[in-house]
Amino acid sequence: MGIPHVDVKAQYEPLIPELEAAFSRTLASGRFIFGPEVESFEREAAEYLGVDATVGVANGTDAIVIALDAMEIGPGDEVICPSFTFYATAEAIARRGATPVFADIEPASLNLDPADVQRRITPRTKAIMPVHLFGRPASITELRAFGVPLIEDAAQAFGSPGIATSIASTFSFFPSKNLFALGDGGLIALNDGDLLERVKMLRFHGSRAKKDFLYIGYNSRLDAIQASALRIFLPHLDEWTRLRREAAARYVELLDGVVDVPLDEPGHVYHMYAVRTSERDRLSAALSEAEIQHAAFYTTPLHLQPALAYLGYSEGDFPETEKAARENLCLPLWAGISEAQQTEVVSVLKGAAELVVR
């Protein structure tokens, strides 16, 4: 039946007995909103990430919106972010009434280019929002040197040791993520006690106890069933990361110059294995014919999206972003993909590449 792009079931299937026991425990408790499962996961996630505290929310997009709200970022403010990322990054900024200000990316890392970020800082810049794209950490140290608060969009990088060192970091537990839920879920990691209290209230209608309402808030809560699953998955994350990195290293050996492989570093957790090629359409067609699932992401960068046309950007404004949008191709990868599966993927790519050379 071919090769999937991501095989989430292969990762959780051995854990089904543990999941069933956890779900039964939650059912027996009758606590589905907040409660011990959510509180325990928040503590365990904070310990894993090395942050002061974490707050579970309904999804990764809400995590960004609530983090921005907690920092009182809104109309008249600017937030610098990449254009080569998922729409939610800029959407959340715009939802708060603030202005997304795009900066170009580094061609090797596909993350924000600090030099271009620095050029775009103005007195209205209230935050920089780097994205740890495809699981590779952004240049946090360089960005922090500009003296502007950082909100890390770490939706694709749970498990990377170099992240969540800023005032706030946001995560998604969408089922394809490195640490995944069995549905939607999100998390805000915090290193500021005052911000923590505000985030907790904002996720629950701006209230501490549903009696007095201090803020215009949200109804955004990580539910107990998802938290119980995440508690089971979290202890396996380091092993899953090891297997992802092992598979990425294997791709480098197998591909041997067929395409440009991603830049590696110890903190890269390979949410996706994104290669680059000027022959993407041809290679993609060959993979599809062989029933090998794959993906090309952000093929229309955010600065060219219709919903953000009001920002006034044009084609050509961000050359590296637009080049990456034309060239990226994400190959099958998950914790446990076999050498035989990877060999088959590369064999198809090499066959298609030989046709290009001819």
N, C-alpha and C positions, 0 to 999 in steps of 0.2 A: 504493500500500500504506500510505498514511497517513504520519505523521511520528513518528519514534522520540523517546523522552524524552532519551536520550543515544546518540549514534552513535559508538562507540569505533572501529569499523572505518574510518570515514571519516578518522580521525586517523592510524591506523597503516598504512593501505593503501599510501600513497605510499612508505613506508619498508620495505616487505616485502623488497626486494632486500638492503638493509642488514641486516635482521633475519636473513635466510637466511645471509648471510655470517658474521654473528656466531655463529649457532648452529653453523655448520660449524666455525668456529674453536674453539668450546668442545668440540664432539664430537671434533675432532682432538687436543685437549689431554688428554682423558680426565679432566679435573678438574671435578667437578660439585658438590663440597662445599667451601666456602671457595675458595681458589685466587685467581688473578690477576684474574678478572672481578669477583668480589665485593670484593676489596681495592681495585681501581681505582674501582669505583662508590662505595665508602665514602669514598674520598679526594675524588672529584669532587663528591659530594653535600655533604660537609663544606665544601668551598670555595664551592659555590653558596650554601649556607645561612649561611656566615660563622660557623661554630661550630668548636670545637676538634677534634671528631672525630664520626664517626657509626658505628653498629654495625648491620649488617643482621640482621634476624630474619625468622621465617616469616610473620608477619602483623601487622596493626596492633593486635590485641587482645593478643598476646604482648608487643608493644612496651610497652604500658601496664603489664602485670603485671610484667615484668622491671624496668622503671624503678622501680616501687614497691618491689619486692624489693631492688633495689640500694640504695635509700634506707632499707632496713630498716623499712619501714612494714608493720604487721601487726596482730594482735589488740590491742584496747584503744586503737588509734589512730583518728583521724577524718580524712577527706579531704573537703573541700567541693567540690562539682561541680554543674553544672546538671542539672535533671530533663528539660529539653527538649534531648535529644541521643540518639544511638544507645545501645542497651543496654550495649554493650561498655565504655563509660566507667565506669559504676557496677559492672558485672559484674566488671571487673578489680580494683576496690577490694575488693569482697566476696570475691573469690577469694583475696585475700591475708589474709582474716580481719579486715580493717579495716572501719570503718563509713562508708558513703557518707552524707554530710550534704548535703542538697540546698539550693540557694538559688534564688531567682527570677531571671528574666531582665529585661533592658531591652526594652521593647516595640519600639523602633526597630531595635536591633541584633540582637535575639534571642540575645544573649550574656549571660553572668553579669552581674548588677547588683552592682557593687562595694559599694554601701550595704547590700544585703541580705547579702552575703558577710560583711561586717564584723560584722553582728549575730550571726552564727552561729559565730564563732571562739571556741573554748574552749581551756583548757590541753591538751586532748587532740588539738587540730588539728595534724596533722603536715605537711599539704600542702594547697594549693588547686590544683584541676585545671580551669582554664578550657578550654573548647572553642571553637575558631575556627569557629563554625558556618556551614555553607554557603559557606565561603571568606572570611568577613569576620573580621578580627582582633579578638580580645577586648581589653578594657581592661587590658592587661598592666601598664602603668605604675601605674595606680591600685591594682591588686591587689598589686603588689610592695610598695607602701608599707605594707602591713599587717605586713611582717616575717616572713611565713610562706613557706617554699619553694614555688615554683610548678613543676608538671609540666604542660606545655602538651600538650593533646590536639589536635594539628595535623593529624589524619588528612585533613581536608577542605581544607587550606590550603597545600599545598606550592606554592611560587612567590610567596607573599605576602612582601613585604620587611619586614614588621613582626613576624615571628614568630621562634621558636627563640632567644630571648634569655635564657631561663631555664636553671636547672641541668640540666634534661632536657626534651626535647620528643619526642613520638612521632608516627609517620606510618604510614599504610596505603597500599599500592599496589594495592588492589582495582581491578579493571579500569575502574570508572566514575570513579576519582579523576582530579584534574588531571594529576598525574604517575602513570601507571598501569603495572602489569605485565601480563603475559599469563596471569595466575593470581594466587595469593596472594603477598603479600610485605609486609614492614614494615621500619621503621627507627627507631632511637633516636638523636637528636642530643644531644650532651653538651658541656657547658662546665666539666667538672670531671674532672681526670686520675684521681683516686682512684676516682671513680664509673665511669669508663671501664673500668678494669681489672676491676672487679667485674661490670659488664654483660657484658663479653666472656666471662668465665668462666660466668656464669649461663646464657647462651644455649647453652652447650656442657657441660651436666651439672655445672656448678660446677667445671670443670677447665681448666687451661691446656693440657695435652698428653695428656689421656685416660689419665693414669697416677695422679696424685694428685688427689683430689677435695676441694676446700676448702669447698664449699657444696652444699646440696641444690638442684640447678639444673633446667634445662629442656633439651629437645632442640628448639631453635628457631633455624633457620638459613635465611637467604636463599640460595637455590640459584644456581648459576652461570648457568644458562640465563636465569632472571629478571633477574639482575644484568646480563647482556649486553644484554638488551632495554632495561632502564632506562638503560643508558649511551648507547644510541642516542636514547632519547626525551628525556633531560634537556636536551641542547642546543636542543631545539625548544620547551621549556616556556615561555620568555618570549614567543615568538610565539603560542603557543596561548593564553597569558594575555591577550595583546593582543586576539586575536580574540574571546575570551570577554567581555572588557570592552566591546568594540565592539558585540557582540550585545546586551549588557545595556543599553547606551545607546540602542540602536535600539528595544528593548522599551519604554523609558520614553517615547520619542516616539510610538510606535504605540499604546500602551495609553491614554494621555491621560485618566487619571481613571477608567478602567473598574474597576481594582482598586488597592489600595495597593501600590506598588512598593517593593523593598528600598532601604534607606538605602545610598548609595554613599560610598566614600572611596577614595583612591588604592591602599590595600593590599588592597582586596576583589578576590579572584580568581574569584569566582562559580563555585564548585563546583556549586552549584545556583542557579537563578533562582527564588527563593521570594517570591511575592506573597501578599497577605492579602486575604481577602474573607469577609464573613458569609454569602455565597451560594455557598459552596464546592460543596455537593452539586449544585446546579443547573448551575454552570459545569463541574464535572467530568463530569456526564452529557452535556453538549453536546460536550465535547472527545472523550469516548469514542465518541459517535455519529459524529463526524467522523474516527474512527480516528487521533486525535492522542494519543500516549502522554504521560502526566503522572504526578505523584505527590503524595500528601500524607504528610508524614513525622511520626513521633513523635505519632501521633494519640492514643495512650495514653501520657502522660508517665511517666517512670521511677518517680515516687513513687506511681503508681497501678498499677504492674505487679505481677501476682500473686507473682512470685518475690521481690519486695522488700517484700511486705506486712509482714514481720517488723519493718521499720523504724518502723511505726506512723503513717505519713502518711495523710492523708485528702483527699478531694476538697475543693477550696477553699483548701488550704494555700498554693498558689502561683498566684495569679490570672492573672498575665501569662503564665506557662507554659501554663496550661490554655486561655487564650484563643488563644494562638498555635497550640496543638494543634488547636483547632477551625477555625482560619482559614487555615492555610498551604496553599498550592497551588504546586507547583513545575512550571514550564513547560519545554518542550523547550529545551535549551541544550547546546552543545558547541563546541569550537573549529572553526569552519567552517560552522555552521548558516547557511543562506542567508536573505537578506532576504525572498525569496518564501515560504519556510517560516514565518518569523516573522509575516509579514503574514497568512498563512492562520490561524495560531494565534490572532492577535488578532481577526481577522474573526469567528471562531467565538465568542470570548469576548464581543465586542460584541453579536453577535446574541442570545446568551443573556442578557446584561445588559439589553438593551432589553425582553425579555420580563418581566424582574423589575420594571422601572419601570412597565410597563403594569399 
